[in-house]
Structures are given as C-alpha cells and as structure tokens.
C-alpha cells in the first residue's frame, strides 16, 4: 500500500443494475461527508467519465435512496473503454475534475475497467461487488443476490399454486448468467423437484428418469428450476426435450427474466451494500488500491482486483447435493 492524500472520491455504477446499488452509493457519499472528503457521482458508468457527467454529492443528495431498486447513477456498457486511448481520455477528465480516486460498483467486467485504470495510469480504485449473479470471487455475497433470490422465490411460490391446481410440470428459468447461485438457492427455498445449473451436468435421460421413477409417485405436479446458463439449453428447450420423451406430462414454461434485477432491496442487501460502500471509502483513505471490498464470514476482506476480475467461483458442491436430496 502506498498511502496517497485523497480529498475527492468519484463513485459510479457499471454493468447490470442490482438491488442495493443505491444503498452502496449512499454509503460512499455519506462516509465521505462524515470524513470531510468531497464526493462526486459519475453518471452512466464509464461513459460518464468520458462525457464528463460529474455531479457533486452531499449527504442530503442520497436521502431516501436506500430503499430504491436500480441505480440512481444510471448504468451503461461502454465498449470504448476497452481501448487504451479512451481510458487515457477518461483519466484526463478525472484529473481535470480533481477526482483523486474511484469507487466502482459492479461486476467482473466493471472491475476490469477499474483494474486497467490502476495498472496503466495509477488511479487509486476500489471495487464494490454489485451483481445479482453472486459469482464474484473473494466474497460470500454480492449486492443484489439476496433480493434476486427472494424475487424468484415469491414468483415461484405463486406458480406452484397453478402447477398443483392443474397437475402441471413447470420449467422456470432464473437468471445467473454462467453461475448457478440464484438457481440453487431458489430451488432449495421453493422445494423444487429438480434443478439444472451450469455448474453441474445433468442429461435429459437423467432428468426424465427422476421425474418418472425416482421422485415420490404421489407427486402430480412439479417445479424444475433452470438456470439461464444450463448446458441443456434454456427452459423452453429443456421442456421440449422432456415432453418428447415423456409425452404424458403436461408442461409449462415461465422465464422470470429481468424482474429479478428490479425491486426494493431486502434488508440483507441494504446492510451489505452499506457496509461495503463505507469500507470502500475507508480503504482508499487508508492506502488500499486496486482491491475489491468483500465479505467473508461476516468480516470485511480486501481482495486483489485482478483476482475478482479473472478468478472463477462456483456453487458449493455439498449445497447442490442437499438440494438433490430434498427433491425426492
């Protein structure tokens, strides 16, 4: 750590929105206010740096945002930022605005941009993990994950009412990109009959055998959770494959989609976001750079940003086994 004098911190949200991002922004701004550090919001992610969309923030600027979903700073995916010449222009704009350091709230793609600003131009950066996918290395939970799971659980509890009423097998697709964290927790929480996640391989034959023979014969309906990165395809494709082999089953498909990304954050996400956002400011003021603020077993951890960018994280095998056990 090379401790630098930091009097002005910029904060931005980047990539997909996640419930709790506003709570993290609030924590950054109010921690800066408490510690007499100037805070500036950067609108529209990295595009906002290139376009000089800088908004000075005071403590009152983030009043009542803790309960809001989405991101009040807006977000965008800035393809130009992948090119060094645009990153150099961004650094020039930051220095012109007097911004000494950045807090970047987002996922691994957002962290790659932040990591490049540090390695190429020595800009002090700290990342805060904000993504519903929960797939960031080095932290137990990411901001937005708990809300996304609760949103999925609420929807599936309602779907089960219809499944039971009409003896239907519902294939419900949840988000999660290439990781099965949302799928696994949703499956356990809803008592799903089967789970298909990208972390583990299940064949159509295995799924059909389970539905027809292995599960309790008294079950006339069911919920099958399909993560969007499932190796068998999306929920519609999986349902069609099962229907072809088990034509006697009545099947339906529901894709929850972006409803999982919206909504007011849960208490767990509000607390997590508040802690991580505040700790990001403290980290910068104490000389930490090029790290992500995470949480392990309830304790704050500092994870090299390069690890958060490029190392992978998969679901716990034992948790997956338990989900399978409870599905009989």
C-alpha positions as CSV (number, residue, x, y, z in Angstrom):
1,X,0.0,0.0,0.0
2,X,1.2,3.5,-1.0
3,X,-0.9,5.9,1.0
4,X,-1.8,9.0,-1.0
5,X,-3.6,12.0,0.0
6,X,-7.2,11.6,-1.2
7,X,-9.6,14.5,-0.8
8,X,-12.0,13.8,-3.6
9,X,-13.6,10.4,-4.5
10,X,-15.8,9.6,-7.5
11,X,-18.4,6.8,-7.4
12,X,-20.0,5.1,-10.4
13,X,-22.2,2.1,-11.1
14,X,-21.5,-0.1,-14.1
15,X,-22.8,-3.2,-15.8
16,X,-26.1,-4.7,-15.0
17,X,-28.1,-3.0,-12.2
18,X,-28.6,-4.8,-8.9
19,X,-30.9,-4.0,-6.0
20,X,-28.8,-2.4,-3.3
21,X,-26.6,-0.4,-5.6
22,X,-28.2,2.8,-4.4
23,X,-27.6,1.8,-0.8
24,X,-23.9,1.4,-1.7
25,X,-23.8,4.8,-3.4
26,X,-25.4,6.3,-0.3
27,X,-22.8,4.8,1.9
28,X,-20.0,6.1,-0.2
29,X,-21.4,9.6,-0.3
30,X,-22.3,9.8,3.4
31,X,-19.0,8.2,4.6
32,X,-17.2,10.9,2.5
33,X,-19.3,13.6,4.1
34,X,-18.6,12.3,7.6
35,X,-14.8,12.2,6.9
36,X,-14.8,15.6,5.2
37,X,-13.9,14.2,1.7
38,X,-15.6,15.5,-1.4
39,X,-17.8,13.0,-3.2
40,X,-18.8,13.2,-6.9
41,X,-21.3,10.9,-8.6
42,X,-20.4,9.8,-12.1
43,X,-23.5,9.2,-14.2
44,X,-23.9,6.4,-16.7
45,X,-20.8,4.4,-15.6
46,X,-17.6,4.6,-17.6
47,X,-19.4,6.5,-20.4
48,X,-20.0,9.3,-17.8
49,X,-16.2,9.7,-17.3
50,X,-15.7,10.1,-21.0
51,X,-18.6,12.6,-21.2
52,X,-17.7,14.4,-18.0
53,X,-21.1,13.6,-16.4
54,X,-19.9,14.6,-12.9
55,X,-22.4,15.6,-10.2
56,X,-21.1,16.8,-6.8
57,X,-22.8,15.0,-3.9
58,X,-23.7,16.0,-0.4
59,X,-25.2,13.9,2.4
60,X,-28.7,15.1,1.5
61,X,-28.2,14.1,-2.1
62,X,-28.8,10.5,-1.2
63,X,-31.7,10.9,1.1
64,X,-34.4,8.2,0.7
65,X,-32.5,6.2,-1.9
66,X,-31.6,3.2,0.4
67,X,-35.0,1.6,-0.4
68,X,-34.8,2.2,-4.2
69,X,-34.0,-0.5,-6.7
70,X,-31.9,0.1,-9.8
71,X,-29.3,2.8,-9.7
72,X,-29.8,6.5,-9.4
73,X,-26.5,7.0,-11.1
74,X,-27.7,5.0,-14.2
75,X,-25.5,2.4,-15.9
76,X,-24.2,1.6,-19.3
77,X,-21.8,-0.8,-21.0
78,X,-19.1,1.3,-22.5
79,X,-17.4,-0.5,-25.3
80,X,-14.9,2.4,-26.0
81,X,-13.5,1.9,-22.5
82,X,-11.9,-1.4,-23.7
83,X,-9.4,0.7,-25.8
84,X,-6.5,2.4,-24.0
85,X,-6.9,5.7,-25.8
86,X,-10.3,6.2,-24.3
87,X,-9.1,5.1,-20.9
88,X,-6.4,7.8,-21.2
89,X,-9.0,10.4,-22.0
90,X,-11.0,9.2,-19.0
91,X,-8.1,9.7,-16.7
92,X,-7.5,13.2,-18.2
93,X,-11.2,14.0,-17.4
94,X,-10.9,12.7,-13.9
95,X,-7.8,14.8,-13.2
96,X,-9.4,17.9,-14.7
97,X,-12.3,17.4,-12.3
98,X,-10.0,17.0,-9.4
99,X,-11.1,13.4,-8.6
100,X,-8.3,11.6,-6.8
101,X,-9.8,8.1,-6.6
102,X,-12.7,5.9,-7.8
103,X,-15.2,3.6,-6.2
104,X,-16.6,1.3,-8.8
105,X,-19.8,-0.6,-8.0
106,X,-20.4,-3.5,-10.4
107,X,-19.3,-7.0,-11.5
108,X,-16.2,-8.5,-13.0
109,X,-16.5,-6.6,-16.3
110,X,-16.7,-3.3,-14.4
111,X,-13.7,-4.3,-12.3
112,X,-11.6,-5.0,-15.4
113,X,-12.0,-1.4,-16.4
114,X,-11.1,-0.2,-12.9
115,X,-8.1,-2.5,-12.8
116,X,-6.9,-1.1,-16.1
117,X,-7.1,2.5,-14.8
118,X,-4.9,1.5,-11.9
119,X,-2.3,-0.6,-13.8
120,X,-2.0,1.8,-16.7
121,X,-2.4,5.2,-15.0
122,X,-2.0,4.6,-11.3
123,X,-5.5,5.8,-10.5
124,X,-6.5,4.6,-7.0
125,X,-9.5,2.3,-7.4
126,X,-11.6,0.2,-5.1
127,X,-14.4,-2.2,-6.3
128,X,-17.7,-3.0,-4.6
129,X,-19.3,-6.2,-5.9
130,X,-22.8,-5.4,-7.2
131,X,-24.4,-8.1,-9.3
132,X,-27.4,-10.4,-8.7
133,X,-25.3,-13.4,-10.0
134,X,-23.2,-13.7,-6.9
135,X,-20.4,-15.1,-9.0
136,X,-17.6,-12.7,-7.9
137,X,-14.5,-14.4,-6.5
138,X,-13.5,-13.4,-2.9
139,X,-16.8,-12.6,-1.3
140,X,-19.6,-14.7,0.1
141,X,-22.3,-12.5,-1.3
142,X,-22.7,-9.7,-3.8
143,X,-25.1,-6.8,-3.6
144,X,-28.4,-7.7,-5.2
145,X,-28.2,-11.5,-4.9
146,X,-30.4,-11.9,-1.9
147,X,-33.1,-9.6,-3.4
148,X,-33.0,-11.5,-6.7
149,X,-33.5,-14.9,-5.0
150,X,-36.3,-13.5,-2.9
151,X,-38.0,-12.2,-6.0
152,X,-37.7,-15.5,-7.7
153,X,-39.0,-17.4,-4.7
154,X,-42.1,-15.1,-4.4
155,X,-42.9,-15.7,-8.1
156,X,-42.3,-19.5,-7.9
157,X,-44.5,-19.9,-4.8
158,X,-47.3,-18.4,-6.9
159,X,-46.5,-20.6,-9.9
160,X,-46.7,-23.7,-7.7
161,X,-50.3,-22.9,-6.8
162,X,-51.2,-23.2,-10.5
163,X,-49.0,-26.2,-11.0
164,X,-50.8,-28.0,-8.2
165,X,-54.2,-27.0,-9.4
166,X,-53.7,-28.4,-12.9
167,X,-51.1,-31.2,-12.3
168,X,-48.5,-29.4,-14.4
169,X,-44.7,-29.6,-14.5
170,X,-43.4,-26.0,-14.7
171,X,-39.9,-25.3,-16.1
172,X,-38.9,-22.0,-14.5
173,X,-35.9,-20.1,-15.9
174,X,-33.9,-17.9,-13.5
175,X,-31.0,-15.6,-14.2
176,X,-27.4,-16.1,-13.1
177,X,-25.5,-16.0,-16.4
178,X,-22.9,-18.8,-16.2
179,X,-23.3,-19.5,-12.5
180,X,-26.0,-21.4,-10.6
181,X,-26.1,-19.4,-7.3
182,X,-29.6,-18.0,-7.9
183,X,-30.9,-21.3,-9.3
184,X,-29.6,-23.3,-6.3
185,X,-30.8,-21.1,-3.6
186,X,-34.2,-20.6,-5.3
187,X,-34.5,-24.4,-5.8
188,X,-33.9,-25.1,-2.1
189,X,-36.1,-22.2,-1.0
190,X,-39.1,-23.3,-3.1
191,X,-38.8,-27.0,-2.7
192,X,-38.2,-27.5,-6.4
193,X,-38.4,-31.1,-7.7
194,X,-35.3,-30.6,-9.9
195,X,-32.5,-28.1,-10.6
196,X,-30.5,-27.6,-13.7
197,X,-27.5,-25.3,-13.2
198,X,-24.4,-24.7,-15.4
199,X,-22.0,-25.8,-12.6
200,X,-23.1,-29.5,-12.9
201,X,-24.1,-31.7,-15.8
202,X,-27.5,-33.4,-16.0
203,X,-28.7,-35.3,-19.0
204,X,-32.2,-35.3,-20.4
205,X,-32.3,-39.0,-19.7
206,X,-31.4,-38.5,-16.0
207,X,-34.0,-35.8,-15.6
208,X,-36.7,-37.9,-17.2
209,X,-35.9,-40.9,-15.1
210,X,-36.1,-38.8,-12.0
211,X,-39.4,-37.3,-12.9
212,X,-41.0,-40.6,-13.8
213,X,-39.4,-43.0,-11.3
214,X,-37.2,-41.5,-8.6
215,X,-39.4,-38.8,-7.1
216,X,-42.3,-39.7,-5.0
217,X,-45.1,-41.2,-7.1
218,X,-47.7,-39.2,-5.2
219,X,-46.4,-36.0,-6.8
220,X,-48.6,-35.0,-9.8
221,X,-47.1,-31.6,-10.3
222,X,-43.6,-30.1,-10.0
223,X,-41.2,-27.2,-10.4
224,X,-38.0,-27.5,-12.2
225,X,-35.5,-24.7,-11.9
226,X,-33.4,-24.0,-15.0
227,X,-30.5,-21.5,-14.7
228,X,-30.1,-19.4,-17.9
229,X,-26.6,-20.9,-18.4
230,X,-27.8,-24.5,-18.2
231,X,-25.9,-26.8,-20.5
232,X,-29.1,-28.5,-21.8
233,X,-30.4,-25.1,-23.1
234,X,-32.9,-22.6,-21.9
235,X,-36.1,-23.6,-20.1
236,X,-38.2,-23.8,-23.3
237,X,-35.6,-26.1,-24.9
238,X,-35.4,-28.3,-21.8
239,X,-39.2,-28.6,-21.5
240,X,-39.4,-29.6,-25.2
241,X,-36.8,-32.4,-24.7
242,X,-38.6,-33.7,-21.7
243,X,-42.0,-33.5,-23.4
244,X,-40.6,-35.6,-26.3
245,X,-39.6,-38.4,-24.0
246,X,-42.5,-38.1,-21.5
247,X,-45.5,-37.0,-23.7
248,X,-47.9,-37.9,-20.8
249,X,-46.6,-35.0,-18.8
250,X,-48.3,-31.6,-19.1
251,X,-45.5,-29.0,-19.1
252,X,-45.4,-25.2,-19.0
253,X,-42.5,-22.7,-19.2
254,X,-42.0,-19.5,-17.3
255,X,-39.0,-17.2,-17.8
256,X,-38.7,-14.8,-14.9
257,X,-36.1,-12.6,-16.7
258,X,-35.3,-9.1,-15.6
259,X,-38.0,-8.9,-12.9
260,X,-35.2,-10.5,-10.8
261,X,-33.0,-7.4,-11.2
262,X,-35.5,-4.9,-10.0
263,X,-37.4,-4.0,-6.9
264,X,-36.7,-2.7,-3.5
265,X,-33.6,-4.4,-1.9
266,X,-34.0,-6.7,1.0
267,X,-32.6,-5.8,4.4
268,X,-29.7,-8.2,3.8
269,X,-28.7,-6.3,0.6
270,X,-29.2,-2.9,2.2
271,X,-26.9,-3.8,5.1
272,X,-24.3,-5.5,2.8
273,X,-24.3,-2.5,0.4
274,X,-24.0,0.0,3.3
275,X,-21.0,-1.8,4.9
276,X,-19.1,-2.4,1.6
277,X,-19.7,1.1,0.3
278,X,-18.5,2.7,3.6
279,X,-15.5,0.3,3.8
280,X,-14.5,1.2,0.2
281,X,-14.0,4.9,1.2
282,X,-12.1,3.9,4.3
283,X,-9.9,1.6,2.2
284,X,-9.0,4.4,-0.2
285,X,-8.2,6.8,2.7
286,X,-6.0,4.1,4.4
287,X,-3.9,3.5,1.3
288,X,-5.6,0.4,-0.2
289,X,-5.7,0.5,-4.0
290,X,-6.7,-1.9,-6.8
291,X,-8.8,-4.1,-4.4
292,X,-12.4,-5.2,-4.1
293,X,-14.1,-4.9,-0.8
294,X,-15.8,-8.2,0.0
295,X,-17.2,-10.0,3.0
296,X,-16.3,-13.5,4.2
297,X,-18.0,-15.0,7.2
298,X,-19.3,-11.6,8.1
299,X,-15.9,-9.9,8.1
300,X,-14.6,-7.3,5.6
301,X,-11.9,-8.6,3.3
302,X,-9.7,-6.9,0.7
303,X,-9.4,-8.9,-2.5
304,X,-6.9,-8.1,-5.2
305,X,-9.0,-6.6,-8.0
306,X,-7.2,-8.8,-10.6
307,X,-8.5,-11.9,-8.7
308,X,-12.0,-10.5,-8.6
309,X,-11.8,-9.9,-12.3
310,X,-10.4,-13.2,-13.5
311,X,-10.8,-16.0,-10.9
312,X,-14.0,-18.0,-11.1
313,X,-16.4,-19.0,-8.3
314,X,-18.8,-21.9,-8.4
315,X,-21.6,-23.1,-6.1
316,X,-20.8,-25.3,-3.1
317,X,-21.0,-29.0,-4.1
318,X,-22.5,-30.0,-0.7
319,X,-25.3,-27.5,-1.1
320,X,-26.1,-28.9,-4.5
321,X,-26.1,-32.4,-3.1
322,X,-28.5,-31.3,-0.4
323,X,-30.8,-29.7,-2.9
324,X,-30.9,-33.1,-4.8
325,X,-31.6,-34.9,-1.5
326,X,-34.6,-32.7,-0.6
327,X,-36.2,-33.0,-4.1
328,X,-37.4,-36.6,-3.6
